[in-house]
Amino acid sequence: MSGRHTPGPWSFREPNGRGMGYQIPETGAWFGSRTLDPETLANVRLCAASPDLLEALESCATRMECAGLMATDARFAIAKARGEK
């Protein structure tokens, strides 16, 4: 499965104020549970930051390679995020 993700930046919100979940409005993704526990909130924050993290990792990998360093792990993670691995 390969394809482009929804461009960032992404945000998150609790749309109904009743503690039923969080939404990343830019993608329509929902993260829900009966209670909004700290782990669910941490997962939502990580997902919302993912476009920024991918962009930063791509930049770091390019800089490493320009400096003659190996960026194998970074390139593997980038390919995984893009659905290429």
matplotlib code that plots the C-alpha trace (Angstrom):
import matplotlib.pyplot as plt

x = [0.0, 1.6, 0.2, 0.4, -0.8, -3.0, -0.6, 0.2, 0.2, -2.4, -4.2, -6.5, -9.5, -12.2, -15.1, -18.1, -16.7, -18.2, -15.0, -15.8, -12.7, -10.4, -10.4, -7.7, -10.0, -7.6, -7.8, -11.1, -9.4, -11.0, -9.4, -11.9, -12.4, -14.9, -12.6, -10.0, -7.0, -3.5, -2.4, -5.1, -4.2, -0.5, -1.3, -3.4, -0.6, 1.9, -0.4, -1.1, 2.6, 3.4, 3.6, 6.0, 8.1, 8.3, 9.4, 12.1, 13.3, 13.5, 15.6, 17.9, 18.5, 19.3, 21.8, 23.4, 23.8, 25.3, 27.8, 28.8, 27.0, 24.7, 20.9, 19.7, 17.4, 16.0, 15.3, 13.7, 11.3, 10.5, 9.7, 7.5, 5.6, 5.1, 3.8, 6.8, 7.9]
y = [0.0, 3.2, 6.6, 10.1, 11.0, 14.0, 17.0, 18.4, 20.1, 18.0, 18.9, 17.0, 17.9, 16.4, 17.2, 16.5, 17.4, 14.3, 12.3, 9.8, 10.3, 12.5, 13.4, 14.5, 16.7, 17.0, 13.2, 12.3, 9.8, 9.0, 7.6, 6.6, 4.8, 4.8, 7.0, 9.3, 7.8, 9.2, 6.5, 7.4, 11.1, 10.2, 8.1, 10.9, 13.5, 11.2, 10.6, 14.4, 15.1, 12.4, 14.6, 16.9, 14.0, 12.4, 15.7, 16.2, 12.6, 13.1, 16.2, 14.6, 11.6, 13.8, 15.8, 12.6, 11.2, 14.5, 14.3, 10.8, 9.1, 6.1, 6.7, 3.2, 3.1, 6.5, 5.5, 2.3, 4.2, 6.7, 3.9, 2.2, 5.5, 5.8, 2.3, 1.1, -1.6]
z = [0.0, -1.1, -1.3, 0.0, 3.5, 4.3, 4.4, 7.8, 10.1, 12.0, 15.2, 17.5, 19.5, 21.7, 19.5, 21.7, 25.2, 26.6, 26.9, 24.1, 22.0, 20.1, 16.4, 14.0, 11.9, 8.9, 8.4, 9.9, 12.2, 15.5, 18.7, 21.2, 24.4, 27.2, 29.2, 27.9, 29.6, 29.4, 26.9, 24.4, 24.7, 24.2, 21.1, 19.6, 20.2, 18.5, 15.5, 15.2, 15.2, 12.6, 9.5, 11.3, 12.5, 9.0, 7.5, 10.2, 9.8, 6.0, 6.5, 9.0, 6.8, 3.8, 6.0, 7.3, 3.8, 2.5, 5.3, 4.2, 7.1, 6.9, 7.4, 7.0, 10.0, 9.2, 5.5, 6.7, 9.0, 6.2, 3.8, 6.5, 7.1, 3.3, 3.1, 1.1, 3.6]

ax = plt.figure().add_subplot(projection="3d")
ax.plot(x, y, z, "-o")
ax.set_aspect("equal")
plt.show()
